[in-house]
Amino acid sequence: MLKYIGKRMVSMIPVVLIISVMLFGMFKSMPGDPIRALMPQGQLTPEQIQVERQKVIEQYGFDKPLPVQYVKWMGELVQGNLGMSTQYKRPAIDVIKEPMMNTIILNILSLIIAFMISIPVGIKSAVKRGSTYDNFWQVFSLVGMSVPTFFIAMITIYVFAIKLGLFPIGGMPSKNMGGIYALNYLKFITLPLLTLTLGSLASVIRYVRNAMIEALGQDYIRTARSKGLSEKIVIYRHAFRNALIPIVTLVAGSLVSVFGGSMITEQIFAFNGIGTVMINAINNRDFMIVLALNMFYSVLALFANLLMDLGYALVDPRVKLD
């Protein structure tokens, strides 16, 4: 397995380089003047503007040829230097550090809760196919997949924030709260967490149910039952293990969303996450943040595919890693 991982890591290098060239080329061809954005703001004379502009050009190497600028950017990126945010006038890594952590906490909790609920529900729906229980979750999943995320967010705000007053409508807690900051953080994160969980439940339940129905219809399941094995052993040891293969695909695909954030949900609840940072960076033409985040998501997607292949080998011994 280590040999396979090494080969895949090496094969990723040219892919990452191609993606980085494409992103850097798009960044350079976008309209706007990043030099002007990095200059000191205020009323400056034409002579002062020219002097400050030249300083920025020399400081950030905008006077160098594009290949030289690309090599410099990649070298700094490998070292963890994401460049300077033109919107905040500070290193981009400092801008995205806290929102990234908030997004990871929000999305990991959402995925854990969604899978903890959807896996047993999906299994039971498949086992009791056509029953009232199954029909209820079928209707729930269809409605959940049809309703957009922003509508779920509006409902949670109306019910739990406006009508019941249990949670704040949105925003982030103040860090000057001392020991009760963690408690207030939980209050502010509850509604975004509920929105993302409800949005994920419908599709995951349907995915698990369909995978289990397909597994339960195989010949080896009938053979296992004919041997007198208990229904629990048949379902959880035989059927569910084979149904894990498509579920692994879903879990690996969810890895990108953990870091990518949920832009709509974060915007609605004014949650300080990476999705909000990305939208603000796009609106304010903060190209270095947009460029760094897109590069990060691209690399993350490649690693998600690697984890997916490794997951296949772990849950299904018939899958060989060559």
N, C-alpha and C positions, 0 to 999 in steps of 0.2 A: 504493500500500500504506500509506503514511503517513497518507493521508486516511482510509482504512478503520480503521486502528489508533486514530486520533483519535476517530472516531465511536463505536467500541466502548468506548473509555475513558470517553467522556461517558455512554454508555448504562449503564455499570456504576455510576455514582454513585447513582441512585435505588435500584438493587438493593442496594448496600452499605448505604444508609441504612435500607432496610426490614429487612435482616438484623440490623443493629445495634440497631434498636428492639426486634425480637423477642428478641434475646439479652439485652438490658438488662432487658426486662420479665420474662423467665424468671429472670434473676439476682435481681431484686427480689422475686419471688414464691416463691423457694426458702425452705424452712425453715432456721432457724439465726439466729444473732445475730452478724453481722460486727463490730458495735461492741464486743461483749464480747471477741472474739478480738483486736482491736487494742489493747485496754487492757492495762496492765502486769499481769503475773501475780503471784500471791503472796497472802498473807493481808492483806486490806485491810478496814478498818472500813466499815460502810455509808455513812458520810459520804465517805470517801475514794473509794469505788466510784462514788458519785454525781458527785463532782468530776471524776474521771478519765473517766467516761463522757461528761460534758458537754464536756470538752476534745476527745475524739475526735470527737464529733458536730460540733463547730464546726470542727475542723481539716479533716475530710473532707467537710463540707457535707451531712451526713445530715439536717440540719434544713431543708434547702431543698426546694421542691417537686420532684417527680420529673422534669418537663421540664427544670428548671434543672440537676438532677443529671446528666441525660443529656447535655445540651449541654456541661457541664463535662467529663464523661468523654470524649466524642468529641473535644473540643478537645485534651485531654491525650494522647489516643491518637494523634492526627495528629502531635503533637510527639514521639512515641516514649516517652511516659510511660505505662506499663501499669498504674500503680497500685501499692499497697503489698500485699505478700504477708502475710497474717495468720498463716501458719504459720512463716515465717522472720523476720518483722519487719524486712524490708528490701525495697527496690524489686523488683517482679516481674521487670523486665528483667534485673536482676543474677542472679536465681534461674534464669532459663531460658537465659541466654547460653551457658554452657558445655555444658549438656545438648543444646541445639539444635545446636551445632557437632559434638558427638559423634554425634548422630543423622544429621546431613547426611553426615558422613564414612562412617558405617556403611552408610547406604542408597544413597549414590551409588556406592560401591565394589561393593555387591551388585548394583545395576542394571547397571553397566558389565560386570561379569563374566557376569551372567546373559544379557545381550544378545549379548555376544561369543561365548558358547557356543551359545545357542539359535538365533541367526539362521543360521549355517552348517549346524547340525544340522537345523533345520527345512527349509531349502532342499534339502539332500541327501535327507531323508526324502520330500519331495514328488516329487523327481526319480526316486527309487528306490521309488516307491509299491508296497507289497505285498512288498518284499524282506525278508530277515532283518534288515537294518539298520533298515528302517522299522518292522518289527514290534517290535523291541527298544525303540525310542524311544517307540512307541505305548504299550507296556506300562509303560514308565518314567513317561510323562506321566500315565497313568491312576492309577498308584500314587501318584505325587507329588501329584496333585490331590485324592486321597482321604485321604491321611494328614495330620492336623492339624499345625500348625507346632510345637506344644509337644512332640509325639511325635518329630519330627525333632530337636528340641533335646535331648531326653533321649537319643536314640541317639548324637548327636555327643559329648555329655558322657561317656557310658559308654565309647565306643570310644576317643576321642582324649584324654580327661582322666583317666579312671579306669584303663582297661586299659593304654593306651600311655603315659600320663603326659606327653604332648607339650605340652599347653596347660593353663592354669589353668581350674578349673571355672567361675569367674565373678568378678565384681568389677571394680575398676578399679586400674591401677597407681598407686603413690605418686608424687607430684610431686617428692619429695626424692631421686629417683634420679639426678639430674644428666643426663649425656650419654646414659645408657642408657634414659631414659624412653621415647623413640620406639620402641626395640626392644621394651620391655616392653608398650607400648601395642599394638603389632602382635600380641603373644602373646595379650593379653586380648581383642582384637577379632576374632581368627581364628574362634573357634567361633560367635559370633553372626553373623559374616559368612557362614560356611559354611551355617548354618541358613537364613538369609534367601535365599541364592543357590539352595540346593536347593529351597526352597519356591517360588521364582519360576520356576525352569527349566521345570518341568512345563507350566505354563499357557502360557508364552511359546513354547516349542517347538511346542505344539499350535496355537497361534494363527498362528505363522509358516507352519507346514506347511499348514494349511487355506487360508491366503491364497495361498500359492504354487500349490497344487493348482487353485484357482479360476482363477488367472491363466494357468497352463499349459494350461487347457482352452479358452481363448479363440481366436477365429478368427485374430487377428493373429499368434499364436504359430505356428499351422500355416502361415500365409503366410510368416513369417520363415524357417521351416525349409525351405519349398519353394524359397526363393531361394538356398539353399545356405549360409546363415550357420552359423558354428560353434555347437556346442551351448552353449559358455560365453557367447557373445554373446547367444544367445536367452534363456538363463536369467537372466543377471545384468543385461544392459542392457535387455531388454524385459520379461520376466516379473517380475523382482524389483522393478523400478521401480513397476510397477502394483500389486504386492503390498504396497508400502510404505504405501499409504493406510490400510488397517486397522491396520498396525503403528504408524503415527503416533498413532492413537487410544490405543493401549496405552502408548506412551511418554509422551504428555501426561497420561494418567491416573496414571502412576507419579510424576509431579511432586509431587502432594499427599503421597504416601507418603514421599517423600524428607524432607519437613519434618515430616510427621505422626508419623513414628516407627513402630516396630513394638512395640507395648505388651507383647504376650505374650513375645516374644523378649527384650526388655530386662528384663522382670521375672524371667524364668527365670535369666538370666545376671547379674543384679544390675548391669546396664550403666547407667551414668549418662547416660541419654538423655531426650529430651523425652517419650517415652511413659511412662517411669517417673515423671517430674515430674507429668504429667497425672493418672495414677492416684493418686499421693500427694495431689495437690491436691483431687481428688474425695473421697477418703477423709477428708481433714482439713478439708473444707468451705472450702478456700482459693479463694473465689469469684473473686477478681480474676485469678488465674492461669488458672482455667478459662475465664473470660469472655474474657480477652485471647487465649488460644490458639484458642478456637473462632472468634473474629472473624478471627484470622489465617488459619485454615484455610479459612474461607468466601471471603475475598478471594483466597487462593491458588487455590482451585478455579475462580474466575472467570477468573483469568489463565491457568490451564491450558486452559480452553476457548478462549481467544483464541489461545494458542500452537498449539492443535490446528487451528484454522481456517487459521492462517498456514502450518502444516506441510502441510496439504492443498494449498494453492496452490503451495508450493515443489516438491512431488514430482509434482504433476499439473497441467500447464499448462492443462488443460480447466476447472479450477476457477477461477472469477473472483471476486475480492473486490470486492463492490459496497457 
